[in-house]
Amino acid sequence: MVDSSAVDAPARSSEGREPGCSARLGAALSVGPLQDIGTAAVSAIHEAVRMHGMVVFKNQALSRAEQVALTDVLGETIILPRSFEGQDTNDPEPGHPAIQRVSTHWANGTWKGRHHSFGAYWHSDGDFWQPPLHNVLSILYAVTVPPSGGALTH
């Protein structure tokens, strides 16, 4: 069950806002474990994204298969062509082509190099569509998040 008070808009912390959320963009949303969300939670997520542009779910542990399942529950999953720059050929869990690695390192820990545009290819198009037709959501899952400043993410 989703309580409407579970949306903090914008999200706040002792510094005044949640990491990744600005005073104008983002909200922290509590819907319980993302592996078990139901219809009410999906509706709350879509509404929060429409209202705040970005939603943060803290303290979630999702396997790659669970990340894909979450995406499927929220809408139609788009799988990019195999030649797309974000494909990780060193993926320790192959079989999830819907997931693109946005990192300075390959899955095996090897640095991609100074000249690799590790995130330049990541963006979403289609925000011009009127909901509910073609809702465009990009889901980012952070493995390592710095306490502040945004450096050294993984």
C-alpha positions in Angstrom: 0.0 0.0 0.0 1.3 3.5 -0.8 0.7 6.3 1.5 0.5 9.8 -0.1 2.7 11.1 2.7 5.4 8.8 1.3 6.4 11.4 -1.2 8.7 14.1 0.0 8.7 16.9 -2.5 11.4 18.0 -2.9 13.3 15.5 -0.9 15.1 16.9 2.2 18.0 15.9 4.3 20.0 17.6 7.0 21.8 19.6 4.3 18.5 20.7 2.9 18.0 18.2 0.1 18.5 14.6 -0.9 21.7 13.8 -2.9 20.7 13.9 -6.6 17.6 16.1 -5.9 17.6 19.9 -6.2 15.2 22.4 -4.8 13.4 22.3 -8.2 13.8 18.7 -9.3 13.2 15.4 -7.6 11.4 13.8 -4.8 12.1 10.8 -2.6 9.4 8.2 -2.8 8.8 5.3 -0.3 6.8 2.5 -1.8 8.4 -0.5 0.0 10.6 -3.1 -1.8 10.6 -2.4 -5.5 10.5 -6.1 -6.2 7.0 -6.3 -4.8 5.3 -3.1 -6.1 1.6 -3.3 -7.0 -0.8 -1.2 -9.0 -1.1 1.6 -6.4 2.7 1.9 -6.2 3.1 2.0 -10.0 0.5 4.8 -10.1 2.2 6.7 -7.3 5.6 6.4 -9.1 4.1 7.7 -12.4 2.4 10.6 -10.6 5.5 11.5 -8.7 7.6 11.5 -11.9 5.0 13.8 -13.6 5.0 16.1 -10.6 8.7 16.3 -9.8 10.6 15.1 -12.9 12.7 12.6 -11.0 12.1 10.2 -8.2 14.7 8.7 -5.8 14.2 5.4 -4.1 16.7 4.9 -1.3 18.1 1.7 0.2 16.9 -0.6 -2.5 18.9 -3.7 -3.4 18.0 -5.0 -6.9 19.6 -7.7 -9.0 19.9 -7.1 -12.7 16.9 -9.4 -13.3 14.9 -7.4 -10.8 15.9 -4.1 -12.4 14.5 -5.4 -15.7 11.3 -6.7 -14.0 10.8 -3.2 -12.4 11.2 -1.6 -15.8 8.6 -4.0 -17.3 6.1 -3.2 -14.5 6.5 0.6 -15.1 6.0 0.4 -18.9 7.4 -0.9 -22.1 11.1 -1.7 -22.0 13.1 -0.5 -24.9 16.2 -2.5 -25.7 18.8 -0.6 -27.7 20.7 -2.1 -30.6 23.6 -4.4 -29.7 26.1 -2.0 -31.3 25.1 0.7 -28.8 28.1 2.2 -26.9 26.7 1.3 -23.5 26.8 -2.5 -24.0 29.2 -4.1 -21.5 30.9 -7.1 -23.1 32.5 -8.0 -19.7 29.1 -8.2 -18.0 29.2 -10.7 -15.1 25.4 -11.3 -15.5 24.9 -11.6 -19.3 21.4 -11.9 -20.6 20.1 -8.4 -19.6 20.4 -6.4 -22.9 17.9 -3.8 -21.5 20.6 -2.6 -19.0 23.2 -0.2 -20.1 26.3 0.4 -18.0 26.9 4.1 -17.3 30.2 4.0 -15.5 33.9 4.9 -15.7 34.7 1.2 -15.3 33.7 -2.0 -17.1 31.9 -4.7 -15.0 35.2 -6.5 -14.5 36.7 -3.4 -12.8 38.9 -2.2 -15.7 38.9 1.5 -16.2 37.4 2.6 -19.5 40.1 5.2 -20.0 40.5 8.9 -20.0 39.0 9.4 -23.5 36.0 7.2 -23.0 32.7 9.1 -23.1 31.2 6.8 -20.5 27.9 8.7 -20.1 27.7 10.8 -23.2 25.4 8.3 -24.9 22.9 8.2 -22.0 19.8 10.3 -22.5 16.1 9.8 -23.2 14.0 11.1 -26.1 10.3 11.2 -26.3 9.3 13.6 -23.4 7.1 15.4 -25.9 4.6 12.6 -26.0 1.4 13.2 -24.0 0.9 10.6 -21.2 -0.2 7.9 -21.1 1.1 7.3 -24.7 4.8 6.5 -24.7 5.7 7.5 -21.1 9.5 7.8 -21.2 11.2 6.8 -17.9 15.0 6.3 -17.5 15.9 4.1 -14.6 19.3 4.6 -13.1 20.6 2.2 -10.4 23.6 3.3 -8.4 25.9 0.6 -7.0 28.1 3.1 -5.1 27.1 6.6 -4.2 29.4 9.1 -2.6 28.2 10.9 0.6 28.2 14.2 -1.3 29.7 15.9 -4.3 28.8 13.3 -7.0 32.4 12.1 -7.5 33.5 8.5 -7.8 30.0 7.0 -8.5 29.8 3.4 -9.7 
